[in-house]
Amino acid sequence: MIRLFSFWRSLATYRVRIALNLKGLAPDDETDVNLMKGVQRDAAYRAVNPMMALPALVDGEAPALFESLAIIEYLDETRPDPPLLPKDARGRARVRGLAQIVACDSHPLIVPRVREYLEHELKIDEPARMAWCRHWHSQALAALEIHLGTEETGRFCHGDQVTIADICLASQAAGAKFFGVDIAPFPNFARIAETCQQIDAFARAHPLKQPGAPA
């Protein structure tokens, strides 16, 4: 039994949802943790993930797994078809590096707990908070665009097969929409994002296709 703790707007959960779809897996139970209402801070969820972040995934009777990249690699190791990492060590390192630009360098700076801290503790107003989010989002886009301009890039981020890098790129593209960041100046990024959205596993996982999302 697979149980997924999720929220429609969570970009990290979007990444895990794509991986589940690519592996042909559907959660037996999906628990909504409404980040906008602060449900992540409730004792029940803190017992699942003390970081009070999404997603979390329970596979069988084991304790919950946490952090999107760790969950995706677990799914790839336990359900290896189709593979989400290249076979060669250098290729795996490149794919992980591209993924981490999104999941480790950019996304953590714009998540709800950071925006709430900027608002409530540092008293930064909404326009300045949005400028903060757009800045860090754009920094990642600029770096990704350069990396995606090399010969190692193919139809997707690394060659012609979907990898973890493409999963993270798709979440960065969705985040760009949320925060009003134009991806047109980043043609390599935009091309791959569009290619990914032609794949059912990506399109079906999109935040705006989830229960609770605005129409």
Phi, psi and omega in degrees: 000131177251127177241127181245128172265122192212173171207141189305323187273349184293116180290327178293321176293324175305317180300314181292323179297321176300312181299317177301316180297317180298327180274359180072030182250140175236129179302137175286335179213134177235117183260123181280126176241097189285105182294331182287337178260001177078018182298335180297341180268354178296149182302323182299318180279328177299332176290334178278312181220101182301340178286348179059038180236159176252156359268176165224148183223131176250124179245107183077222184261359185287162175300162183295141170270152184217164185073122190302315182294322178295319178296316181296317179293325175299313179299322181291326180282327183268338176228080193287359182243123354280149180291144181249007175228146177296164181282331185271149185298317181295318178298317178298319179297318180295314180298315178297321179297314178299317180298320184286335173304319179283302192282338184247327185263324188256301187302319182300339182277351185235010181288164184306319184295329177287316179297321178295321179294318177300322182284307191275324183266319183262355175058039179271131186284169186301313178302321180289324178295320178293323177297320175302309182298315181295323180300307184290328176295316182292326177302316179293318179301318181296318179293315179300318182302318179294313180298325182280358178269010182263169183290345178288340178281139177234228175297327178244189185301322181226099181073211188246018176238146178295135175229180177302328179299320180291324176300315180290322177301319180298321179291326177294323178294319177295319178297324178301321177296313182301322187257008175069038179260125181283124179265359180303324178291359183237074190296324177296314178300311184298321180297314182291322178301317179294319178300318181297321183289350173279352181264131185303320182299328177280310184300318182291334182273351188304140180310318184286356176261004185266155175303136179095345179290150177295149182293000000 
